[in-house]
């Protein structure tokens, strides 16, 4: 059984297929799945906070302030992070990147959206 895609409107994981469309049971949004949204056999798809599939080299935007240990201030909302690298098996931090002014770090895909 495959996992239902995340709703691009409300990021709910509760969606179902109806007449060739995917429908969110939480907000009622309907969308057509493209071939790019379908994972290859055995391949996990990492999605951002709004449900867009992420890939190595993408640019993402931080959607909430993030506290950083040892830093004088947080990473602010709207900070762009370029050239991300997706990693597996590092807890729930699945993005490896370099944030300007903060250096190399790992982020959760749930706190970014594709730019």
N, C-alpha and C positions, 0 to 999 in steps of 0.2 A: 504494500500500500504506500502510495506517495504522499508526502506532506502537502497540504493545501497552501497555495501561495498567499503571501501577506498582502493585505489591502493597501493600495497606494495612497488612499485618502486618510485612513485612520490608523494604519499599521496593525490592525487586528489580524490574528492568525485564524479567525473563524470565517472561512469562506467556502463556497461550494460551487460546483459547475452546474449551469442551467442553460440549455439551448446554445452551446458554443461559447457562452460567456462565463466569466468567473464572477460570483456575486458575494459581497460581504454581508454576513448576517448581522453585523453590529450597526453599520451605517447605511446599508442598502446600495452602496456604490457598485456599479457594474463595469467590467473592463474585459477586453479581449486579450487573451494570452498570446504572446508572440513566441516564436521558436527560441529566441534568446532568453526567455524567462524559464524555459524548461531545462533542468539540470541534465547533464550527460549521465549515463549509467554509472553509479558509484561515486559521483562527484557532488560534494556539498556546495551549495550556493550561499555566499555570504551576502546579506542584504543590509542596506542602511536603515535608518529609523522610519522611513516612509515606504520601504519595500522595494526600492530599486536595487537590482543586482550590482554588486561591486566587482571590479577587476583590478589586477595589478596595474599601476600607473595612473589610476584615476585621481582626480582632484575632488576633495570633499570639504564641506563646511561644517564647523562645530555648531551644534544647535542649542547647547546650554553651557554655562560657565563651568569649568572643570578645575578643581583644586589640584595643585601639583605639590607633592612633598618636596621641601627644600627650596621652593621658588618663592620670590617675594610677592607674587600675585597669581591669580588664576588665568587659565586660557579663556579668553572672552568669547562670547557668542559671536558668530560670524567670522571667526578666524578661518582662513583657507589653509588647507594642508594639501600640498601637491605631491604627486608621484608616490602614492601609498603602495604598500606591499602587503598582500593578504597572507596570514600565517594561520596554521592549525595547531591545536593542542597546547596553547599557552593560556590555560584558564579560559576566561570569557573575553579576554583581550585578543581580538582577531585581526587588528590592523597594526602593522609596523610602519613607522613614519618618522619624519623629522619636522618638528614644529618650529617655525622661525621664532627666535628669542628664547626657546626652551630646550632645543636640542632633540636628540633621538628619544623616542618613547613608543609605547604601545597604547592604542585606544580601543574602545569597544565600538563595534559598528552601530550600536543602539544610540550613540551620542553624536552621530554625524549624518549628513545627507549629501548625496552626490551633487556636485556643483555643475 
